[in-house]
Amino acid sequence: MRLEITCDDRLGIAQDVLQILRDHEIDLRGIEVDPKGKIYLNFPELEFEDFQHLMPEIRRIPNVKDVKTISIMPSEREHFEFKLLLNKLPDPILTVDTRGVIDIANEAAQMVFGDQCTQLSGTSISQWLTGFSVIRWLEKQPQEPTTQQISAGGSKYFADLLPTWVSDADGSRQFAGAVITCKPQPLVQQWQRGGHHDAFKQILGEHSSMKKLLKEAARMAELNVPLLIQGETGVGKELLARACHQASQRAAKPFLAINCAALPDNVAESELFGHGKGSLGPYTEAKKGIFEQANGGTVLLDAVGEMSNGLQAKLLRFIQDGRFRRIGEEDEVTVDVRIICSTQDDLYERVEAGAFREDLYYRLNVLTLQIPPLRERKSDINLLADHFMVQSCQRLSRSMMFMTRAAREALQRYQWPGNVRQLENVLFRSISMAEGDTLNVGDIHLPDTERLHENVAVDLEEGSLEEAVKKFEATILRRLYPSYPSTRQLAKKLGLSHTAVANKLREYGIGKSRRK
């Protein structure tokens, strides 16, 4: 028998209900109190006579509005729904307390680790998982999740261990155990595999342009020639370069990256090619450069267009014969590395401007991959957003959050000049500052969007109407250009011809100017 009591909130009302049950000597199996004005009672089946007396007495309690029988308690419904959801998941999932005793095990875990005679719940996790001491890990009361290789049921798995912390009434956090998810292979493990195309599965994208890109990248990854990856800032050029390395025959060897724009010329040369003992000062030791350290593997030259002319010449010679000299040494070093370059600029434009060697350009531009910006593949935004939300919640050790429809629509409307990296950062900040378990549109701060909606009025006190129109036009173009750096995209947005937009950008000095 289960009862639902609807009432106004009043101090002591639950005690009044319990007193009636005691007076009638009725055993109580459970009680639940809902702050919204509901009291739920669960007790064994009542005799009809006891039920006849119980209902009127409860109704006479001050502030009680209604009493009715129900088929299931709220906690029972939640438990049933949670168990149903958990059993639908294909991976074995376990929850353990602080001592390593299993509280919950889904059907997949029971099938993989247990047997028909023994239930996992109530047993020690050490009885079923070997290769890593979960109990010792629990004793440390960990703050961060971890992934460990374990053995269970005669098979190898990778266990994702997520520590569980709960908050007390006073706001203090208490360690409660952990949730363990066992997978045949974790996502991070994909970076340790080579010779196949599984490395590209970590790059999320369902848009046709991304599917085409990844298909081309998988083929190019197997070729032992230079690769040029182009794309705007934040699109994931290094991520794609790493995937190409892991899908190649060089996967077992190092993958090293250097940002050519972040280091001065002399430092960059030393980092790339190394230096001999005493070459940079009387006390300097000999050092191997990145090319030598990555022998047999892959080197990523990020922002290669920013490399100085002198360094370009040395790089060109190295690409031709695989040989170079360390700074301050005469002996040549021979290594075998694959070079992948990335740039957010149009390298050919830099060649035309005299800022990049033409012969080096043709050496690097053997194979080319162009990563589309996020604004051109908006169907991927929700997919990426869900992924980053899970990541952010794990990093912040908070329960999973859900995004409202309005918030998703706001993400879709935004142009994302910073692309995937900006989306990741925006969601991390939003989740870290949000209250509750729902991410609303007000929790997402997109300052560039706010700036675009600022008043664009122009001062008509001075100048002619024509001058005012030009000022207004220039303002609009300057605000839109970061989100539409391609003149063709900007022309489409404004409903103008490509030539007209290009002329206006040139007139107002917006964008990059070429050096002749």
C-alpha positions in Angstrom: 0.0 0.0 0.0 1.3 3.4 -1.0 -0.3 6.8 -0.2 0.3 10.3 -1.6 -0.5 13.2 0.8 -0.9 16.6 -0.6 -0.4 19.4 1.9 0.8 22.9 2.7 4.3 23.2 4.1 4.1 23.2 7.9 6.6 22.4 10.6 5.7 19.1 12.3 3.2 17.9 9.7 5.2 14.7 8.9 5.4 14.0 12.7 1.6 14.3 12.9 1.2 11.7 10.1 3.7 9.3 11.8 1.8 9.7 15.1 -1.4 8.4 13.5 0.4 5.4 12.1 1.8 4.6 15.5 -1.6 5.0 17.2 -3.0 2.4 14.8 0.2 0.2 15.1 0.8 0.3 11.3 4.2 -0.7 10.1 5.9 1.8 7.9 8.2 0.6 5.1 9.3 4.0 3.9 8.5 7.7 3.8 9.4 10.4 1.3 8.9 14.1 1.6 8.8 16.3 -1.4 9.5 20.0 -0.7 6.7 20.9 -3.2 4.1 19.8 -0.7 3.9 16.0 -1.1 4.4 13.2 1.5 4.6 9.6 0.3 4.0 6.6 2.6 4.9 3.0 1.8 3.8 0.2 4.1 2.7 -3.4 3.9 -0.8 -4.3 2.7 -3.4 -2.9 5.1 -6.5 -4.6 6.4 -9.6 -2.9 5.0 -10.7 -1.9 8.5 -7.3 -0.2 9.2 -7.5 1.6 5.8 -11.0 2.9 6.6 -9.8 4.6 9.8 -6.5 5.8 8.4 -7.6 7.9 5.5 -10.1 10.1 7.3 -7.7 10.7 10.2 -5.0 11.9 7.8 -7.4 14.2 6.0 -8.3 15.8 9.3 -4.6 16.8 10.0 -4.3 20.7 9.6 -2.9 21.8 6.2 -3.6 18.4 4.6 -5.5 19.0 1.3 -5.8 15.5 -0.2 -4.9 11.8 0.4 -4.9 9.1 -2.3 -3.5 5.7 -3.1 -0.7 5.4 -5.7 0.9 2.5 -7.4 4.6 3.4 -7.0 6.8 5.7 -4.9 8.8 8.4 -6.6 12.1 6.8 -5.5 10.9 3.5 -6.9 10.0 5.1 -10.2 13.4 6.8 -10.4 15.2 3.6 -9.5 13.3 1.7 -12.1 14.0 4.3 -14.8 17.7 4.5 -13.8 18.1 0.7 -13.9 16.3 0.5 -17.3 18.7 3.2 -18.7 21.8 1.6 -17.2 20.9 -1.8 -18.6 20.5 -0.4 -22.1 24.1 0.7 -22.1 26.4 -1.8 -23.9 29.6 -1.2 -21.7 29.9 -2.8 -18.3 29.2 -0.2 -15.6 29.8 -0.6 -11.9 29.4 1.7 -8.9 31.5 1.1 -5.7 31.5 2.7 -2.3 34.6 4.0 -0.5 35.6 0.5 0.5 35.4 -0.9 -3.0 32.1 -2.8 -2.4 30.0 -2.9 -5.5 26.6 -1.1 -5.1 25.2 -1.3 -8.6 26.2 -3.4 -11.7 24.3 -3.2 -15.0 23.4 -6.3 -17.0 26.5 -5.9 -19.2 28.8 -6.0 -16.2 26.9 -9.0 -14.8 27.3 -10.9 -18.1 31.0 -10.1 -18.5 32.3 -10.3 -15.0 29.8 -12.4 -13.0 28.1 -15.7 -13.4 24.6 -17.1 -13.1 25.1 -18.0 -9.5 26.8 -14.9 -8.1 25.5 -11.4 -8.1 28.1 -8.6 -8.3 26.3 -6.3 -5.9 27.6 -6.6 -2.4 30.9 -8.1 -3.4 34.4 -6.5 -3.4 35.5 -5.0 -6.7 38.9 -6.8 -6.2 37.2 -10.1 -6.6 36.3 -9.3 -10.3 38.9 -6.8 -11.6 42.7 -7.4 -11.6 45.7 -5.5 -13.0 44.9 -2.3 -11.0 44.1 -1.9 -7.3 40.8 0.0 -7.3 40.7 -0.2 -3.5 44.1 1.5 -3.1 43.0 4.2 -5.6 39.8 4.8 -3.5 41.9 5.1 -0.3 43.5 8.2 -1.8 40.1 9.8 -2.2 41.0 11.0 -5.8 39.7 14.2 -7.2 40.3 13.6 -10.9 39.1 10.7 -13.1 41.6 8.2 -14.5 41.8 5.4 -17.1 43.6 2.2 -16.2 44.0 -1.1 -18.0 42.4 -4.0 -16.1 41.6 -7.7 -16.6 38.1 -9.0 -16.0 36.3 -12.2 -17.1 39.4 -13.4 -18.9 39.6 -10.3 -21.1 41.5 -7.0 -21.2 39.6 -3.8 -20.6 40.3 -0.1 -20.1 38.4 1.1 -17.0 37.4 4.8 -16.8 37.2 5.5 -13.1 35.2 8.6 -12.1 35.4 9.6 -8.4 32.0 10.5 -6.8 31.8 13.4 -4.4 28.6 14.5 -2.7 27.9 17.8 -0.9 26.6 17.9 2.7 24.0 20.4 4.0 26.8 22.7 5.1 28.3 22.7 1.6 31.3 20.5 2.4 32.2 17.7 0.0 32.4 14.1 1.0 34.0 11.2 -0.9 31.3 8.6 -1.7 33.1 6.1 -4.1 33.4 5.9 -7.8 31.7 4.9 -11.1 33.6 2.5 -13.2 33.0 2.1 -16.9 34.9 -0.7 -18.7 35.6 -0.4 -22.4 37.5 -2.7 -24.9 39.5 0.4 -25.9 39.4 4.0 -24.7 39.4 7.0 -26.9 42.8 8.0 -25.7 44.2 4.7 -26.7 43.5 5.4 -30.4 46.5 7.7 -30.4 48.7 4.7 -29.6 47.7 2.7 -32.6 49.1 2.9 -36.0 48.8 1.5 -39.5 45.0 2.0 -39.8 42.4 4.6 -40.0 41.0 4.3 -36.5 43.1 7.3 -35.4 40.7 9.5 -37.3 37.6 8.4 -35.2 38.6 10.9 -32.5 38.1 13.8 -34.9 34.3 14.5 -34.6 32.4 15.6 -37.6 29.4 14.3 -39.5 29.2 17.1 -42.1 29.9 16.0 -45.7 32.9 18.3 -45.9 34.5 16.6 -42.8 33.7 13.1 -44.0 35.4 13.9 -47.3 38.4 15.5 -45.5 38.9 12.5 -43.2 38.7 10.1 -46.1 41.4 12.1 -48.0 43.5 12.3 -44.9 43.4 8.6 -44.3 44.8 8.0 -47.8 47.4 10.7 -47.5 48.5 9.5 -44.0 50.1 6.4 -45.6 52.2 8.3 -48.1 55.8 9.2 -47.1 55.8 12.7 -48.5 55.3 16.2 -47.0 51.8 17.2 -46.1 50.4 20.7 -45.9 47.3 21.3 -43.6 45.5 24.6 -44.0 42.7 26.1 -42.0 41.7 29.0 -39.8 42.8 29.3 -36.2 41.1 26.8 -33.9 39.9 24.3 -36.6 42.1 21.4 -35.3 45.1 21.4 -37.6 47.4 19.8 -35.0 44.8 17.2 -34.1 44.5 16.2 -37.8 48.3 16.1 -38.1 48.6 13.7 -35.1 45.9 11.5 -36.6 47.8 11.3 -39.8 50.9 10.3 -37.9 49.1 7.6 -36.0 47.5 6.2 -39.1 50.9 5.9 -40.8 53.7 3.4 -40.6 55.6 5.9 -38.4 53.1 5.6 -35.6 55.5 3.8 -33.2 58.0 6.7 -33.6 57.8 10.2 -32.1 55.5 12.9 -33.1 56.9 16.4 -32.3 55.5 19.8 -33.0 57.0 23.3 -33.0 55.3 26.7 -33.5 57.4 28.6 -36.0 55.7 31.9 -35.1 56.3 31.6 -31.3 60.2 31.4 -31.3 62.8 33.9 -32.4 64.8 32.9 -35.5 68.0 31.8 -33.7 66.0 29.9 -31.1 63.9 28.2 -33.7 67.0 27.1 -35.6 68.4 25.5 -32.5 65.1 23.8 -31.7 64.8 22.4 -35.2 68.4 21.4 -35.9 70.1 21.3 -32.5 73.5 22.8 -31.6 77.0 21.6 -30.7 78.8 22.0 -27.3 79.8 25.6 -26.6 78.2 26.9 -29.8 75.8 29.2 -28.0 78.1 30.0 -25.1 81.0 28.6 -23.2 78.8 26.6 -20.9 76.2 25.2 -23.3 76.0 21.5 -23.8 75.3 19.8 -27.1 71.6 19.4 -27.9 69.7 17.3 -30.4 67.1 19.3 -32.4 63.5 18.2 -33.0 64.3 16.6 -36.4 67.0 14.4 -34.7 64.7 13.6 -31.8 61.9 12.6 -34.1 64.1 10.3 -36.3 61.8 7.7 -37.9 58.7 9.7 -36.9 56.9 12.9 -37.8 57.6 16.7 -37.3 54.8 19.2 -37.4 55.8 22.8 -38.4 52.9 24.9 -37.2 52.6 28.4 -38.7 55.2 27.5 -41.2 54.5 30.7 -43.2 56.0 32.7 -40.4 59.4 31.1 -40.7 62.3 33.5 -41.6 64.0 33.4 -45.0 67.2 32.0 -43.5 65.5 29.2 -41.8 63.4 28.5 -44.9 66.7 28.0 -46.9 68.0 25.5 -44.3 64.7 23.7 -44.2 64.6 23.4 -48.0 68.0 21.7 -48.1 67.0 19.3 -45.3 63.8 18.3 -47.2 65.9 17.7 -50.4 68.4 15.2 -48.9 67.4 14.6 -45.2 70.8 16.1 -44.0 71.7 19.1 -41.9 74.4 20.5 -39.6 73.8 21.4 -35.9 74.7 25.0 -35.1 78.4 25.2 -34.4 79.3 21.8 -35.9 80.7 20.8 -39.3 79.6 17.1 -39.4 76.3 16.4 -41.1 73.5 14.5 -39.5 71.1 12.3 -41.5 67.6 11.5 -40.3 64.4 10.2 -41.7 61.3 12.2 -40.7 58.1 13.1 -42.4 57.3 16.8 -42.4 53.7 18.0 -41.9 53.2 21.8 -42.1 50.2 23.8 -41.0 49.2 27.3 -41.7 46.1 29.6 -41.3 47.4 31.8 -44.1 47.3 31.2 -47.8 51.0 30.3 -48.4 50.7 31.1 -52.1 49.7 34.7 -51.2 52.9 34.9 -49.1 54.9 33.6 -52.1 53.4 36.3 -54.3 54.1 38.9 -51.6 57.8 37.8 -51.4 57.4 36.6 -47.8 57.9 32.8 -48.5 60.2 31.0 -50.9 58.5 29.7 -54.0 60.8 26.6 -54.2 60.1 25.7 -50.6 56.3 26.2 -51.2 56.3 23.6 -54.0 58.4 21.2 -51.8 55.8 21.4 -49.0 52.7 21.6 -51.1 52.9 18.0 -52.3 49.7 16.9 -50.5 47.2 19.4 -49.1 44.3 19.2 -46.7 42.0 22.1 -46.1 40.0 22.0 -42.9 36.6 23.8 -43.3 35.7 26.4 -40.6 33.0 25.6 -38.1 30.6 28.1 -39.6 30.6 26.1 -42.9 29.6 22.9 -41.1 27.1 24.0 -38.5 25.5 20.5 -38.4 28.6 19.5 -36.4 28.1 22.1 -33.7 25.7 20.1 -31.6 27.9 17.0 -31.9 31.0 18.9 -30.7 29.0 20.7 -28.0 27.8 17.5 -26.5 31.4 16.1 -26.5 32.8 19.3 -24.9 30.1 19.3 -22.3 31.0 15.8 -21.2 34.7 16.7 -21.1 34.1 19.9 -19.1 31.8 18.2 -16.5 34.5 15.6 -16.0 37.3 18.2 -15.6 35.2 20.2 -13.2 34.1 17.0 -11.3 30.4 17.9 -11.5 27.4 16.0 -12.6 26.4 15.9 -16.2 24.6 19.0 -17.5 21.9 19.3 -20.2 21.6 22.1 -22.7 18.3 23.8 -23.5 17.0 24.1 -27.0 17.3 27.9 -26.9 21.0 27.5 -26.0 21.6 25.1 -28.8 20.0 27.5 -31.2 22.2 30.3 -30.0 25.3 28.2 -30.7 23.9 27.5 -34.2 23.4 31.2 -34.9 26.9 32.2 -33.9 29.6 32.4 -36.6 32.5 31.0 -34.4 35.5 33.0 -35.7 37.7 31.0 -33.3 36.2 27.7 -34.6 36.2 24.5 -32.6 38.7 25.8 -30.0 36.5 28.7 -29.3 33.4 26.5 -28.9 35.3 24.3 -26.4 36.5 27.3 -24.4 33.0 28.9 -24.4 31.3 25.8 -23.1 34.0 25.2 -20.4 33.5 28.7 -19.1 29.7 28.5 -19.3 29.6 25.1 -17.5 32.1 26.3 -14.8 29.9 29.4 -14.0 26.5 27.9 -14.5 24.3 26.9 -11.5 22.2 23.8 -11.5 22.2 21.0 -14.0 20.8 22.9 -17.0 22.8 25.1 -19.4 20.5 27.9 -20.5 21.0 30.5 -23.2 21.8 33.1 -20.6 24.7 31.0 -19.3 26.5 31.2 -22.7 28.5 34.3 -23.2 29.5 35.2 -26.7 31.1 38.7 -26.6 31.6 39.0 -30.3 27.8 38.5 -30.8 27.1 41.2 -28.3 29.5 43.5 -30.1 27.8 42.9 -33.4 24.5 44.1 -32.0 25.9 47.4 -30.8 24.5 50.6 -32.1 26.0 51.2 -35.5 24.7 54.8 -35.9 27.1 57.3 -37.4 27.5 61.0 -36.7 25.8 63.1 -39.4 27.0 66.4 -37.8 30.0 66.5 -40.1 30.4 65.5 -43.7 28.0 64.6 -46.4 25.4 61.8 -46.7 27.8 59.9 -49.0 30.6 60.0 -46.4 28.2 58.9 -43.6 27.0 56.0 -45.8 30.7 55.0 -46.3 31.4 55.1 -42.6 28.3 52.9 -41.9 29.4 50.5 -44.7 32.9 50.3 -43.4 31.7 49.6 -39.8 29.5 46.7 -41.0 32.3 45.2 -43.1 34.8 45.4 -40.2 32.5 43.7 -37.8 31.5 40.9 -40.2 34.9 40.2 -41.7 36.4 38.2 -38.8 33.4 35.8 -39.1 33.5 35.7 -42.9 37.2 36.1 -43.9 36.5 34.6 -47.3 35.2 37.3 -49.6 32.9 34.8 -51.3 31.4 33.9 -47.9 31.0 37.6 -47.0 29.5 38.4 -50.4 26.9 35.6 -49.9 26.0 36.9 -46.5 25.5 40.5 -47.8 23.8 39.5 -51.0 26.5 41.2 -53.1 28.8 40.0 -55.9 32.3 38.7 -55.0 33.9 41.5 -57.0 31.9 44.3 -55.2 32.8 43.0 -51.8 36.5 42.6 -52.7 36.5 46.2 -54.0 34.9 47.5 -50.8 37.3 45.7 -48.6 40.2 47.1 -50.5 38.7 50.6 -50.4 38.3 50.5 -46.6 41.6 48.8 -46.0 39.9 45.7 -44.4 41.7 42.4 -44.4 45.2 41.6 -45.5 47.0 43.7 -48.1 49.4 42.0 -50.5 53.0 43.2 -50.9 54.0 43.4 -54.5 
